[in-house]
Amino acid sequence: IGTPTSDHIRTAVDTTTRHILVTVNIYGDADMTDAEIDAEARRLLSDYCSASDIQSRIVRASQA
């Protein structure tokens, strides 16, 4: 997990980044289904990060 402003080069995200881990924290009752959250994450990654060939896996805390 990283950001463009990470303190360490090892965790920095830049144009060469090819793999990321996205976490979504929802507290209380979720207004969106897992499929809707996945679709929104894909849309944001495509629109703002030029992501392609996105693969995802949803893991709920109750499954961990």
N, C-alpha and C positions, 0 to 999 in steps of 0.2 A: 504494500500500500504506500503510495507516495503522492507528492504534489510537485508542481513546477518550482515551488519555493522550499523544497525539502532541505534540511540542514546538511545532508550527506548525499554525495553523488550516487551512492548505492541505491537510495530510495527515491531519487528524483525521477520525474516523468518528463520526457521530452519527445521530439519527433521520431526518435529511434525506438521508443517503447512499443513492444508488441504484445505483451500480456499484462493484464491488470486484474485485481480483485476488487469488486464493488460490493460494499455492504450497505444495506438499507435497514435502518432502525425505525421500527414503527411501535409506538407506545399506545396502549389502549386498543380500541377497536379500529381495525384497518378499513379505510373507505375504499381501498382498491384491492382487487384480487391479485394473486401471485402473477397471473398472466398479464394483467394490466401493468403491474409494476415492472415486469420483465420487458414488456413492449415499450414503456416509457424510457427505461434505461437504455434500450437499444436505439430508440429515436434520438435521445440526447447524445449518445456516443457517436452516432452517425452524423447528426447535424453539427455538433460542435468539435468533434475530434476526428472527423473523416474516417471513422472506424468502418471496417468491413469484415466479412467472414466472422461475425460475432457468434460465439458459442456461450451458452449459459447453463447453469445448474442452480436450482433454488434449494437451499437448505434452511429449514426452520430451526429455531433454537430447540424446540421440542424433539427434533430428530437428531440433534448433535450428541 
